[in-house]
Amino acid sequence: MRSTIIALARFGAGLSSLLFSLSSWAAGGVGLALWADAADSTRSVRFEDKQLQLTTAALGARVSTKALLLGEVYAGVGAGYAPDRDATFIGRTLTGDASLTAFELGFQRVVPLPNSDSYQLAVEGRWLRQRLEGDFSGQIGDLQATAQMTSTMETADLELGVFRFSESSRLGLGIGLRDWDVEAQATGQLGESIRARTDAEFTGTSALFSMTAIFPVFKRAMTLRYEWTEIPAQEKVGINRLTVRWRVR
């Protein structure tokens, strides 16, 4: 089941990228949206005796176009900052600031429900890659510890949603599955002479729930999306995410 989800989501995202490249402006044009995103984990994520705090904020842009079969296909990039994060190095907790970069590919196909004038069904596949990097420090006994840490999170989503729409707005609920692939590395120094490197990774699948509202702001579509899921690490940790997206073209 998990391999099927991964294959479908990544195939859809890859096909989206190809169709996006081949789509012409005459076929419906290219849209541009600006977005802001904030995510917060209910507590630190633990895996392989490592600890990572996932509270982030980012800004970015997304371009989109219409494609045959898949509906809207999109690609986006973003960057952000995560201050005062905690992470584990050689069994001890260090604190530091981290920068975030993000890249996404996806598609969304919307079709009307039979015998309904106000409801639509949406199928969405999305691939997201996020990378956190930062310098962390702390005290271990009488020695000062410093470490450069990097965490890469890849997620592949497959989501089904139902939207109720009116003349000027849409409200939707979604449910789906998210596949996780997380890797973390830390290279650091303890005192003046002891150097160490630690690595950890985990994979898994979790349920995904979302609520979406779309309405006009200055005659342009504004999207508010809230989602909740869990990271299937050593202990499951809930993540709340809020995304605001405003289509400027």
Residue frames as qw, qx, qy, qz and C-alpha x, y, z in Angstrom:
[[0.000, 0.885, 0.465, 0.000, 0.00, 0.00, 0.00],
 [0.304, -0.807, 0.091, 0.499, 2.74, 2.46, 1.00],
 [0.408, -0.188, 0.583, 0.678, 4.73, 1.79, -2.17],
 [0.243, 0.599, 0.673, 0.360, 1.60, 2.38, -4.27],
 [0.112, -0.937, -0.262, 0.201, 0.97, 5.75, -2.58],
 [0.378, -0.620, 0.327, 0.604, 4.57, 6.82, -3.11],
 [0.404, 0.104, 0.690, 0.592, 4.51, 5.71, -6.75],
 [0.158, 0.761, 0.592, 0.213, 1.24, 7.50, -7.53],
 [0.183, -0.931, -0.118, 0.293, 2.19, 10.76, -5.81],
 [0.377, -0.550, 0.438, 0.602, 5.69, 10.90, -7.28],
 [0.394, 0.288, 0.710, 0.507, 4.48, 9.86, -10.71],
 [0.097, 0.873, 0.473, 0.071, 1.86, 12.61, -10.61],
 [0.255, -0.870, 0.090, 0.412, 4.39, 15.20, -9.44],
 [0.444, -0.277, 0.593, 0.612, 6.89, 14.13, -12.09],
 [0.309, 0.509, 0.692, 0.407, 4.25, 14.18, -14.80],
 [0.044, -0.935, -0.297, 0.189, 3.14, 17.58, -13.54],
 [0.334, -0.668, 0.315, 0.585, 6.68, 18.88, -14.03],
 [0.383, 0.048, 0.711, 0.588, 6.83, 17.50, -17.55],
 [0.169, 0.714, 0.637, 0.236, 3.42, 18.85, -18.53],
 [0.169, -0.897, -0.133, 0.386, 4.20, 22.19, -16.94],
 [0.351, -0.450, 0.468, 0.675, 7.30, 22.46, -19.12],
 [0.242, 0.188, 0.770, 0.559, 5.37, 21.52, -22.27],
 [0.115, 0.766, 0.609, -0.169, 2.21, 23.55, -21.62],
 [0.316, 0.360, 0.250, 0.841, 1.85, 26.67, -23.73],
 [0.042, 0.205, 0.306, -0.929, 0.71, 30.09, -22.66],
 [0.413, -0.015, -0.415, -0.811, -2.07, 29.84, -25.22],
 [0.474, -0.227, -0.844, -0.105, -3.52, 26.78, -23.50],
 [0.506, -0.732, -0.453, -0.058, -4.64, 28.85, -20.51],
 [0.036, 0.848, -0.254, 0.464, -1.64, 30.89, -19.41],
 [0.602, 0.012, -0.618, 0.506, 0.68, 30.65, -16.44],
 [0.440, -0.828, -0.208, -0.278, -0.54, 31.73, -13.01],
 [0.399, 0.336, -0.527, 0.670, 1.56, 33.18, -10.20],
 [0.608, -0.711, -0.275, -0.224, 0.77, 32.99, -6.48],
 [0.135, 0.544, -0.583, 0.588, 2.62, 34.20, -3.39],
 [0.779, -0.413, -0.448, -0.145, 2.43, 32.14, -0.22],
 [0.121, -0.581, 0.596, -0.541, 3.29, 32.16, 3.46],
 [0.823, -0.140, -0.539, -0.111, 3.50, 28.99, 5.52],
 [0.230, -0.572, 0.595, -0.516, 3.84, 28.23, 9.24],
 [0.819, -0.098, -0.554, -0.112, 4.21, 24.76, 10.78],
 [0.282, -0.583, 0.557, -0.520, 4.47, 23.71, 14.40],
 [0.612, -0.031, -0.790, 0.019, 5.11, 20.28, 15.90],
 [0.644, -0.674, -0.187, -0.310, 3.40, 19.54, 19.22],
 [0.635, -0.684, 0.331, 0.136, 6.77, 18.47, 20.64],
 [0.030, 0.668, -0.678, -0.306, 10.26, 17.54, 19.43],
 [0.912, 0.259, -0.218, -0.232, 10.54, 14.65, 16.99],
 [0.450, -0.570, 0.687, -0.010, 12.62, 11.71, 18.26],
 [0.941, 0.311, -0.077, -0.109, 14.15, 9.00, 16.08],
 [0.831, 0.228, -0.319, 0.394, 17.20, 6.78, 16.58],
 [0.588, -0.544, -0.285, 0.526, 17.84, 8.56, 19.92],
 [0.263, 0.126, 0.142, 0.946, 17.98, 11.89, 18.06],
 [0.030, 0.725, 0.556, -0.405, 15.78, 14.91, 18.65],
 [0.205, 0.152, 0.368, 0.894, 14.65, 17.58, 16.18],
 [0.156, 0.582, 0.500, -0.623, 12.20, 20.43, 16.72],
 [0.242, 0.310, 0.652, 0.648, 10.07, 21.18, 13.64],
 [0.069, 0.837, 0.414, -0.352, 8.61, 24.65, 14.00],
 [0.420, -0.003, 0.412, 0.809, 9.14, 26.67, 10.82],
 [0.312, 0.803, 0.286, -0.418, 7.91, 29.68, 8.87],
 [0.460, -0.046, 0.569, 0.680, 8.54, 30.35, 5.19],
 [0.395, 0.701, 0.077, -0.588, 7.64, 32.63, 2.27],
 [0.416, -0.097, 0.758, 0.492, 7.60, 31.64, -1.37],
 [0.465, 0.434, -0.193, -0.747, 6.04, 31.71, -4.81],
 [0.566, 0.144, 0.810, 0.042, 4.19, 29.17, -6.94],
 [0.323, 0.344, -0.439, -0.765, 3.64, 29.09, -10.70],
 [0.530, 0.209, 0.799, -0.193, 0.84, 27.03, -12.21],
 [0.334, 0.268, -0.489, -0.760, -0.83, 26.20, -15.50],
 [0.831, 0.133, 0.282, -0.461, -3.52, 23.96, -16.92],
 [0.026, 0.374, -0.883, -0.281, -2.62, 20.55, -18.31],
 [0.715, 0.009, -0.488, -0.501, -4.55, 17.82, -20.02],
 [0.734, -0.170, -0.657, 0.015, -5.84, 15.08, -17.68],
 [0.511, -0.189, -0.568, 0.617, -4.22, 16.41, -14.50],
 [0.163, -0.909, -0.383, -0.005, -6.00, 19.78, -14.35],
 [0.018, -0.958, 0.233, -0.164, -3.83, 22.39, -12.65],
 [0.873, -0.027, -0.199, 0.445, -0.13, 21.57, -12.32],
 [0.144, -0.968, 0.108, -0.176, 2.22, 23.69, -10.23],
 [0.760, 0.084, -0.314, 0.563, 5.78, 24.19, -9.04],
 [0.269, -0.932, -0.038, -0.240, 6.89, 26.32, -6.12],
 [0.623, 0.186, -0.431, 0.626, 9.95, 27.46, -4.18],
 [0.394, -0.863, -0.111, -0.296, 10.34, 29.08, -0.79],
 [0.505, 0.258, -0.537, 0.625, 12.71, 29.99, 2.01],
 [0.535, -0.753, -0.200, -0.326, 12.33, 30.58, 5.71],
 [0.154, 0.517, -0.602, 0.588, 13.86, 30.79, 9.15],
 [0.775, -0.452, -0.427, -0.110, 13.53, 28.73, 12.33],
 [0.064, 0.662, -0.479, 0.573, 15.04, 30.50, 15.37],
 [0.388, -0.422, 0.627, -0.527, 15.89, 28.93, 18.72],
 [0.887, 0.054, -0.346, -0.299, 15.54, 25.29, 17.64],
 [0.583, -0.512, 0.617, -0.131, 16.64, 22.28, 19.67],
 [0.831, 0.366, -0.396, -0.135, 18.52, 19.33, 18.20],
 [0.851, -0.457, 0.255, 0.035, 20.48, 16.37, 19.56],
 [0.537, 0.668, -0.498, 0.131, 24.22, 15.85, 19.13],
 [0.446, 0.232, -0.799, 0.331, 26.07, 12.90, 20.75],
 [0.441, -0.423, -0.775, 0.160, 23.15, 12.42, 23.11],
 [0.194, -0.468, -0.383, 0.773, 22.88, 16.03, 24.33],
 [0.249, 0.832, 0.491, 0.070, 20.52, 18.84, 23.35],
 [0.357, -0.146, 0.131, 0.913, 21.99, 21.85, 21.55],
 [0.216, 0.815, 0.435, -0.315, 20.26, 25.08, 20.57],
 [0.287, -0.235, 0.395, 0.841, 20.60, 27.20, 17.46],
 [0.475, 0.589, 0.088, -0.648, 18.97, 28.93, 14.51],
 [0.518, 0.084, 0.776, 0.349, 18.19, 27.17, 11.24],
 [0.321, 0.402, -0.273, -0.813, 17.38, 28.28, 7.70],
 [0.622, 0.283, 0.715, -0.146, 14.79, 26.53, 5.56],
 [0.241, 0.333, -0.526, -0.744, 14.52, 26.00, 1.80],
 [0.598, 0.266, 0.695, -0.298, 11.55, 24.30, 0.13],
 [0.225, 0.263, -0.628, -0.697, 10.64, 23.03, -3.34],
 [0.560, 0.237, 0.692, -0.388, 7.32, 21.53, -4.43],
 [0.229, 0.090, -0.696, -0.674, 5.69, 19.92, -7.46],
 [0.311, 0.249, 0.826, -0.398, 2.08, 18.87, -7.73],
 [0.196, -0.196, -0.619, -0.735, -1.23, 18.70, -9.50],
 [0.306, 0.257, 0.658, -0.638, -4.90, 19.14, -8.63],
 [0.147, -0.193, -0.761, -0.601, -7.77, 17.78, -10.67],
 [0.303, 0.222, 0.510, -0.774, -11.23, 19.20, -9.86],
 [0.178, -0.201, -0.800, -0.537, -14.40, 17.62, -11.24],
 [0.511, -0.227, 0.107, -0.822, -18.08, 18.36, -10.47],
 [0.277, 0.020, 0.920, -0.276, -19.98, 15.75, -8.50],
 [0.117, -0.284, -0.802, -0.513, -22.85, 14.10, -10.39],
 [0.299, -0.680, -0.616, -0.260, -26.28, 15.67, -9.88],
 [0.436, -0.679, -0.290, 0.514, -24.83, 18.54, -7.84],
 [0.322, 0.842, 0.144, 0.409, -24.61, 22.23, -8.69],
 [0.217, -0.909, 0.214, -0.286, -22.59, 23.26, -5.65],
 [0.737, -0.517, 0.429, 0.078, -20.10, 20.48, -4.86],
 [0.598, 0.661, -0.450, -0.043, -16.83, 19.47, -6.51],
 [0.936, -0.283, 0.126, 0.171, -14.41, 16.60, -6.01],
 [0.214, 0.876, -0.432, 0.027, -10.67, 17.37, -5.98],
 [0.962, -0.109, 0.025, 0.250, -7.79, 14.90, -6.32],
 [0.094, 0.934, -0.332, 0.092, -4.34, 16.26, -5.50],
 [0.923, -0.063, -0.085, 0.371, -0.86, 14.77, -5.63],
 [0.011, -0.960, 0.210, -0.185, 2.02, 16.73, -4.15],
 [0.851, -0.020, -0.220, 0.477, 5.75, 16.22, -3.62],
 [0.152, -0.958, 0.110, -0.217, 7.60, 18.53, -1.21],
 [0.788, 0.058, -0.303, 0.533, 11.27, 18.70, -0.30],
 [0.260, -0.938, 0.054, -0.224, 12.36, 20.80, 2.69],
 [0.746, 0.159, -0.359, 0.537, 15.89, 21.29, 3.95],
 [0.423, -0.902, -0.012, -0.089, 16.80, 22.71, 7.35],
 [0.723, 0.253, -0.285, 0.576, 20.39, 23.83, 8.02],
 [0.280, -0.906, 0.037, -0.315, 21.89, 25.55, 11.02],
 [0.416, 0.373, -0.627, 0.543, 24.69, 25.97, 13.54],
 [0.709, -0.611, -0.253, -0.244, 23.95, 24.69, 17.04],
 [0.318, 0.440, -0.612, 0.576, 25.82, 24.99, 20.32],
 [0.725, -0.597, -0.129, -0.318, 25.60, 24.07, 23.97],
 [0.136, -0.642, 0.683, -0.322, 27.49, 22.96, 27.03],
 [0.916, -0.079, -0.382, -0.096, 28.29, 19.28, 27.66],
 [0.779, -0.375, -0.239, 0.443, 29.83, 19.01, 31.10],
 [0.324, -0.735, 0.072, 0.591, 32.73, 21.45, 31.20],
 [0.374, -0.075, 0.593, 0.709, 33.17, 21.41, 27.44],
 [0.403, 0.533, 0.017, -0.744, 31.62, 23.62, 24.76],
 [0.510, 0.202, 0.798, 0.250, 29.94, 21.70, 21.93],
 [0.342, 0.551, -0.147, -0.747, 29.26, 23.11, 18.46],
 [0.488, 0.154, 0.834, 0.206, 27.66, 21.33, 15.51],
 [0.323, 0.271, -0.372, -0.827, 26.48, 21.98, 11.97],
 [0.428, 0.212, 0.851, -0.217, 23.20, 20.17, 11.44],
 [0.333, 0.179, -0.496, -0.782, 21.21, 19.40, 8.31],
 [0.454, 0.234, 0.808, -0.292, 17.79, 17.79, 8.04],
 [0.252, 0.131, -0.582, -0.762, 16.13, 16.87, 4.74],
 [0.458, 0.266, 0.727, -0.436, 12.43, 16.02, 4.68],
 [0.236, 0.066, -0.655, -0.714, 10.72, 14.66, 1.57],
 [0.449, 0.258, 0.697, -0.495, 6.97, 14.06, 1.62],
 [0.162, -0.054, -0.732, -0.660, 4.67, 12.64, -1.04],
 [0.385, 0.221, 0.551, -0.707, 0.93, 13.28, -0.60],
 [0.165, -0.245, -0.782, -0.549, -2.15, 11.83, -2.23],
 [0.136, 0.250, 0.549, -0.786, -5.32, 13.64, -1.11],
 [0.065, -0.479, -0.754, -0.444, -9.02, 13.53, -1.89],
 [0.009, 0.231, 0.384, -0.894, -11.18, 16.56, -1.09],
 [0.071, 0.664, 0.713, 0.216, -14.78, 17.72, -1.40],
 [0.125, -0.088, -0.068, 0.986, -15.48, 21.41, -2.03],
 [0.130, 0.757, 0.631, -0.108, -18.69, 23.34, -1.67],
 [0.295, -0.013, 0.202, 0.934, -18.64, 26.40, -3.88],
 [0.185, 0.796, 0.462, -0.344, -20.71, 29.50, -4.31],
 [0.474, 0.856, 0.138, 0.157, -20.48, 32.43, -6.67],
 [0.147, 0.892, -0.326, 0.278, -17.43, 33.92, -4.94],
 [0.287, -0.609, 0.688, -0.270, -15.97, 31.33, -2.54],
 [0.809, 0.062, -0.571, -0.128, -15.17, 27.65, -1.96],
 [0.504, -0.562, 0.546, -0.364, -14.94, 25.64, 1.25],
 [0.790, 0.251, -0.542, -0.137, -13.34, 22.21, 1.31],
 [0.697, -0.508, 0.480, -0.161, -12.42, 19.24, 3.49],
 [0.646, 0.513, -0.556, -0.099, -9.70, 16.78, 2.52],
 [0.796, -0.419, 0.431, -0.071, -8.31, 13.45, 3.64],
 [0.707, 0.594, -0.383, -0.020, -5.28, 11.63, 2.34],
 [0.914, -0.292, 0.037, 0.280, -2.01, 9.86, 3.02],
 [0.136, 0.921, -0.362, 0.045, 1.48, 11.30, 3.40],
 [0.940, 0.024, -0.130, 0.313, 4.69, 9.35, 2.90],
 [0.263, -0.931, 0.250, 0.034, 7.74, 10.57, 4.85],
 [0.868, 0.183, -0.132, 0.442, 11.45, 10.23, 4.12],
 [0.231, -0.956, 0.131, -0.128, 13.57, 12.12, 6.67],
 [0.821, 0.116, -0.238, 0.506, 17.35, 12.24, 7.00],
 [0.264, -0.955, 0.090, -0.098, 19.40, 14.19, 9.55],
 [0.798, 0.178, -0.241, 0.523, 23.15, 14.68, 9.85],
 [0.315, -0.945, 0.078, -0.041, 25.29, 16.51, 12.39],
 [0.765, 0.252, -0.233, 0.545, 29.03, 17.22, 12.28],
 [0.273, -0.918, 0.021, -0.287, 30.53, 18.93, 15.26],
 [0.495, 0.374, -0.554, 0.554, 33.23, 19.39, 17.84],
 [0.673, -0.697, -0.244, -0.037, 33.39, 18.88, 21.60],
 [0.577, -0.674, 0.154, 0.435, 35.97, 21.03, 23.29],
 [0.113, 0.805, -0.401, -0.423, 39.06, 21.74, 21.22],
 [0.008, -0.450, 0.852, 0.269, 39.94, 18.30, 19.95],
 [0.377, 0.168, 0.905, -0.106, 37.03, 15.84, 19.91],
 [0.393, 0.232, -0.362, -0.813, 35.17, 15.69, 16.60],
 [0.373, 0.180, 0.895, -0.167, 32.11, 13.57, 15.89],
 [0.366, 0.071, -0.469, -0.801, 29.48, 12.91, 13.24],
 [0.375, 0.198, 0.832, -0.357, 26.00, 11.47, 13.74],
 [0.307, 0.028, -0.590, -0.746, 23.39, 10.37, 11.19],
 [0.340, 0.244, 0.809, -0.413, 19.77, 9.31, 11.51],
 [0.321, 0.048, -0.509, -0.797, 16.85, 8.64, 9.20],
 [0.368, 0.236, 0.835, -0.334, 13.32, 7.28, 9.15],
 [0.262, -0.063, -0.591, -0.760, 10.50, 6.60, 6.71],
 [0.139, 0.325, 0.856, -0.378, 6.80, 6.02, 7.23],
 [0.135, -0.398, -0.575, -0.702, 3.25, 6.88, 6.22],
 [0.023, 0.307, 0.621, -0.720, 0.62, 8.90, 8.08],
 [0.153, 0.724, 0.662, 0.115, -2.93, 10.15, 7.59],
 [0.177, -0.005, 0.071, 0.982, -3.46, 13.73, 6.40],
 [0.036, 0.744, 0.661, -0.090, -6.49, 15.95, 7.12],
 [0.236, 0.006, 0.126, 0.964, -7.10, 19.42, 5.70],
 [0.149, 0.795, 0.534, -0.246, -9.57, 22.31, 5.62],
 [0.351, 0.049, 0.340, 0.871, -9.48, 24.91, 2.84],
 [0.193, 0.818, 0.419, -0.344, -11.23, 28.21, 2.20],
 [0.395, 0.116, 0.414, 0.812, -10.89, 30.13, -1.08],
 [0.083, 0.868, 0.446, -0.203, -12.30, 33.66, -1.46],
 [0.488, 0.659, 0.122, 0.559, -11.47, 36.84, -3.40],
 [0.406, -0.721, -0.096, 0.553, -9.16, 39.57, -2.08],
 [0.053, 0.662, -0.287, -0.690, -8.76, 42.56, -4.38],
 [0.768, 0.471, -0.093, -0.424, -10.43, 40.44, -7.07],
 [0.439, 0.465, -0.769, 0.010, -7.73, 37.75, -6.75],
 [0.863, -0.280, -0.386, -0.164, -8.16, 34.31, -5.21],
 [0.144, -0.599, 0.643, -0.455, -6.92, 33.98, -1.63],
 [0.820, -0.104, -0.552, -0.109, -6.49, 30.45, -0.26],
 [0.359, -0.573, 0.578, -0.456, -6.32, 29.58, 3.45],
 [0.834, 0.047, -0.536, -0.121, -5.38, 25.95, 4.13],
 [0.452, -0.574, 0.581, -0.359, -5.02, 24.23, 7.48],
 [0.822, 0.147, -0.537, -0.119, -3.66, 20.70, 7.67],
 [0.560, -0.571, 0.531, -0.280, -2.90, 18.23, 10.41],
 [0.870, 0.227, -0.437, -0.026, -0.82, 15.09, 10.24],
 [0.724, -0.626, 0.287, 0.024, 1.60, 13.06, 12.36],
 [0.328, 0.665, -0.671, -0.022, 5.27, 12.29, 11.82],
 [0.969, -0.163, -0.122, -0.139, 5.60, 8.49, 12.16],
 [0.254, 0.648, -0.638, 0.330, 8.91, 8.65, 14.02],
 [0.293, 0.077, -0.874, 0.380, 9.96, 6.77, 17.17],
 [0.077, 0.499, 0.691, -0.518, 7.00, 8.44, 18.86],
 [0.214, 0.635, 0.566, 0.480, 4.23, 9.91, 16.73],
 [0.180, -0.406, -0.201, 0.873, 4.25, 13.71, 16.82],
 [0.317, 0.776, 0.545, -0.006, 1.40, 15.86, 15.53],
 [0.305, -0.114, 0.217, 0.920, 2.10, 18.73, 13.15],
 [0.244, 0.811, 0.458, -0.270, -0.21, 21.69, 12.52],
 [0.380, -0.041, 0.386, 0.840, 0.37, 23.70, 9.35],
 [0.269, 0.811, 0.381, -0.353, -1.29, 26.87, 8.07],
 [0.426, 0.036, 0.475, 0.770, -0.72, 28.11, 4.53],
 [0.269, 0.787, 0.255, -0.494, -1.89, 31.40, 3.03],
 [0.454, 0.046, 0.598, 0.659, -1.68, 31.68, -0.74],
 [0.284, 0.749, 0.215, -0.559, -2.70, 34.70, -2.85],
 [0.629, 0.338, 0.534, 0.452, -2.92, 34.39, -6.61],
 [0.066, -0.673, 0.040, 0.736, -1.57, 37.58, -8.15],
 [0.300, 0.418, -0.523, -0.680, -1.90, 36.42, -11.73]]
